[in-house]
Amino acid sequence: MVTTVSTTPSPAPDAPVGGPPRRSRGPILVAIIAIGLVAVLIAVGATVLAIDSGAGGNGTEGGTTTSTTADDTTADTSGTIDDEAAASDNVAATTESRLRYLIEEEKLAHDVYVTLGDLWGTRIFDNIARSETQHQNEVATVMTALGVADPRIDQVGVFADPSLQALYDRLVAQGSTSLQDAYEVGVAIEELDIADLNADLAVEDDPAVIAVMQNLLNGSTNHLAAFQRQL
């Protein structure tokens, strides 16, 4: 009796039925969702930056909007007007101070010449002293027109300006030593007047004040020549 042995292989016990195994899709979906979220965040961030940049170009700084209103413009304009008014006041004050000094400077010349004329008895001091009185009257007229107070003290040899008081005392002391020194004092006074008048004319812009100063300058030039002829 022959025993038949089957040679058909038996299926592997561990082989899956129905084809190769399927891979899980869970990790792939998670990765896709994560990539999508990142893209959304990037897009949102770009939008925020664009908005900030646009706002910055329109006058924002540090996230705070700065607006210019009509009130701001009015404030700036009023500040400019105030500055111009202050500048005008400074010009007026400068003209006033020049006139106040000038009339006392003319009084100084007058008082020195009167004092030295009494001391030495020479006509040149008396003649020029009368001219200095006329100069004071001219300055006083324009000061009155401009509303400038007259600082003169109605006493020979007394001055409101301390520097002119000291100058008067020194010039009288110098001119009292000799007649020659007295003439030299006259020269020094007129040279000082001419220098001061030229300096004032260089900055003064009031036509009436300029006219008076120019007339005084012409007079001082003549007085200087008269004293120089005595030397």
C-alpha positions as CSV (number, residue, x, y, z in Angstrom):
1,M,0.0,0.0,0.0
2,V,1.5,3.3,-1.1
3,T,1.1,6.3,1.1
4,T,0.8,9.7,-0.8
5,V,2.5,12.6,0.9
6,S,1.1,16.1,0.0
7,T,3.7,18.6,-1.1
8,T,1.4,21.7,-1.1
9,P,2.9,24.3,1.2
10,S,0.9,25.5,4.1
11,P,0.3,29.2,4.4
12,A,2.7,31.0,6.8
13,P,1.0,31.4,10.1
14,D,1.9,35.1,10.5
15,A,1.0,36.3,7.0
16,P,-1.9,38.7,6.9
17,V,-4.9,37.8,4.9
18,G,-6.0,40.0,2.0
19,G,-2.7,41.6,0.8
20,P,0.1,43.8,2.3
21,P,-0.6,45.8,5.6
22,R,-1.9,49.4,5.4
23,R,0.1,52.3,7.0
24,S,-1.7,54.5,9.6
25,R,-2.6,58.1,8.2
26,G,-2.8,59.7,11.6
27,P,0.7,61.2,11.7
28,I,0.4,62.6,8.2
29,L,-2.8,64.5,9.0
30,V,-1.2,66.0,12.1
31,A,1.8,67.2,10.1
32,I,-0.5,68.8,7.4
33,I,-2.6,70.6,10.1
34,A,0.6,71.9,11.8
35,I,2.0,73.2,8.5
36,G,-1.3,74.9,7.8
37,L,-1.3,76.6,11.3
38,V,2.2,77.9,10.7
39,A,1.2,79.3,7.4
40,V,-1.8,81.1,9.0
41,L,0.4,82.5,11.8
42,I,3.0,83.8,9.3
43,A,0.2,85.5,7.2
44,V,-1.3,87.1,10.3
45,G,2.1,88.4,11.4
46,A,2.8,89.9,8.0
47,T,-0.5,91.7,8.0
48,V,0.2,93.2,11.5
49,L,3.6,94.4,10.3
50,A,2.1,96.0,7.2
51,I,-0.5,97.8,9.3
52,D,2.1,99.1,11.8
53,S,4.3,100.3,8.9
54,G,1.4,102.2,7.3
55,A,0.5,103.8,10.6
56,G,4.1,104.9,11.1
57,G,4.1,106.7,7.8
58,N,1.1,108.6,8.8
59,G,2.7,110.2,11.9
60,T,2.7,107.3,14.5
61,E,5.6,106.6,16.7
62,G,5.9,103.7,19.1
63,G,2.3,102.7,18.4
64,T,0.9,106.0,19.5
65,T,-0.8,108.2,16.9
66,T,0.2,111.9,16.9
67,S,-2.3,114.2,15.3
68,T,-1.8,117.8,14.3
69,T,-4.9,119.9,15.1
70,A,-5.9,123.5,14.3
71,D,-5.2,124.3,17.9
72,D,-1.6,123.2,17.5
73,T,-1.2,125.4,14.4
74,T,-2.7,128.3,16.2
75,A,-0.3,127.9,19.1
76,D,2.7,127.9,16.8
77,T,1.5,131.0,15.0
78,S,0.9,132.9,18.2
79,G,4.4,131.9,19.4
80,T,5.8,133.5,16.2
81,I,3.8,136.6,16.8
82,D,5.1,136.8,20.3
83,D,8.7,136.5,19.1
84,E,8.2,139.2,16.6
85,A,6.6,141.5,19.2
86,A,9.5,140.8,21.6
87,A,12.0,141.7,18.8
88,S,10.1,144.9,18.2
89,D,10.3,145.7,21.9
90,N,14.0,145.1,21.9
91,V,14.5,147.5,19.0
92,A,12.4,150.2,20.7
93,A,14.3,149.7,24.0
94,T,17.7,150.0,22.2
95,T,16.6,153.3,20.5
96,E,15.4,154.5,23.9
97,S,18.6,153.6,25.7
98,R,20.7,155.3,22.9
99,L,18.7,158.5,23.2
100,R,18.9,158.5,27.0
101,Y,22.7,158.1,26.9
102,L,23.1,160.6,24.0
103,I,21.3,163.5,25.7
104,E,23.4,163.0,28.8
105,E,26.6,162.8,26.7
106,E,25.7,166.1,25.2
107,K,25.1,167.5,28.7
108,L,28.5,166.2,29.7
109,A,30.1,168.2,26.9
110,H,28.1,171.3,27.9
111,D,28.9,171.0,31.6
112,V,32.6,170.4,31.1
113,Y,32.9,173.4,28.7
114,V,31.0,175.7,31.1
115,T,33.2,174.6,34.0
116,L,36.5,175.0,32.0
117,G,35.2,178.3,30.4
118,D,34.6,179.7,33.9
119,L,38.0,178.5,35.0
120,W,40.1,179.8,32.0
121,G,37.9,182.6,30.7
122,T,38.3,181.6,27.0
123,R,35.5,182.3,24.5
124,I,35.8,179.0,22.7
125,F,34.4,177.0,25.6
126,D,31.5,179.4,26.0
127,N,30.7,179.3,22.3
128,I,30.7,175.5,22.0
129,A,28.8,175.2,25.3
130,R,25.9,177.1,23.7
131,S,26.0,174.8,20.8
132,E,25.9,171.8,23.1
133,T,22.7,173.2,24.6
134,Q,21.2,173.3,21.2
135,H,22.2,169.7,20.6
136,Q,20.4,168.7,23.9
137,N,17.3,170.5,22.8
138,E,17.2,168.6,19.5
139,V,17.6,165.2,21.2
140,A,15.0,166.2,23.8
141,T,12.5,167.0,21.0
142,V,12.8,163.5,19.4
143,M,12.7,161.9,22.8
144,T,9.4,163.6,23.6
145,A,8.0,162.5,20.2
146,L,8.9,158.9,21.0
147,G,7.7,159.0,24.6
148,V,11.2,158.5,26.0
149,A,11.8,159.9,29.5
150,D,14.5,162.5,29.9
151,P,17.2,161.3,32.4
152,R,18.9,164.7,32.8
153,I,19.4,166.2,36.2
154,D,19.1,170.0,36.2
155,Q,22.5,170.7,37.8
156,V,25.9,171.2,36.3
157,G,28.2,168.3,36.7
158,V,25.5,165.8,38.0
159,F,24.5,162.8,35.8
160,A,22.1,159.9,36.2
161,D,24.5,157.6,34.3
162,P,27.4,156.6,36.7
163,S,29.9,156.1,33.8
164,L,29.2,159.7,32.6
165,Q,29.5,161.0,36.1
166,A,32.9,159.4,36.4
167,L,34.0,160.7,33.0
168,Y,32.9,164.2,33.9
169,D,34.9,164.2,37.1
170,R,38.0,163.0,35.3
171,L,37.8,165.4,32.4
172,V,37.3,168.4,34.6
173,A,40.2,167.4,36.8
174,Q,42.4,167.0,33.7
175,G,41.3,170.3,32.1
176,S,41.9,172.2,35.3
177,T,45.7,171.6,35.2
178,S,46.4,174.0,32.3
179,L,44.8,175.7,29.4
180,Q,46.5,173.3,27.0
181,D,45.1,170.4,28.9
182,A,41.7,172.1,28.8
183,Y,41.9,172.2,25.0
184,E,43.0,168.6,24.9
185,V,39.9,167.7,27.0
186,G,37.8,169.5,24.3
187,V,39.4,167.3,21.6
188,A,38.8,164.1,23.6
189,I,35.1,164.9,24.2
190,E,34.4,165.6,20.6
191,E,36.3,162.6,19.4
192,L,34.3,160.5,21.8
193,D,31.0,162.0,20.6
194,I,31.9,161.4,17.0
195,A,32.8,157.7,17.7
196,D,29.5,157.1,19.6
197,L,27.4,158.8,17.0
198,N,28.9,156.8,14.2
199,A,28.2,153.6,16.2
200,D,24.6,154.6,16.8
201,L,24.0,155.6,13.2
202,A,25.2,152.2,12.1
203,V,22.3,150.5,13.9
204,E,19.6,153.1,14.2
205,D,16.6,152.8,11.8
206,D,14.3,155.6,13.0
207,P,14.4,158.4,10.4
208,A,13.8,161.2,12.9
209,V,16.5,159.8,15.3
210,I,18.9,159.4,12.4
211,A,18.4,163.0,11.3
212,V,19.2,164.3,14.8
213,M,22.2,162.1,15.2
214,Q,23.6,163.2,11.8
215,N,23.2,166.9,12.8
216,L,25.0,166.3,16.1
217,L,27.7,164.5,14.2
218,N,28.3,167.5,11.9
219,G,28.4,169.8,14.9
220,S,30.9,167.6,16.8
221,T,33.1,167.5,13.7
222,N,33.2,171.3,13.6
223,H,33.9,171.5,17.3
224,L,36.7,169.0,17.0
225,A,38.3,171.2,14.3
226,A,37.9,174.3,16.5
227,F,39.7,172.7,19.5
228,Q,42.4,171.2,17.3
229,R,43.3,174.7,16.0
230,Q,44.0,175.8,19.6
231,L,46.7,173.2,20.0
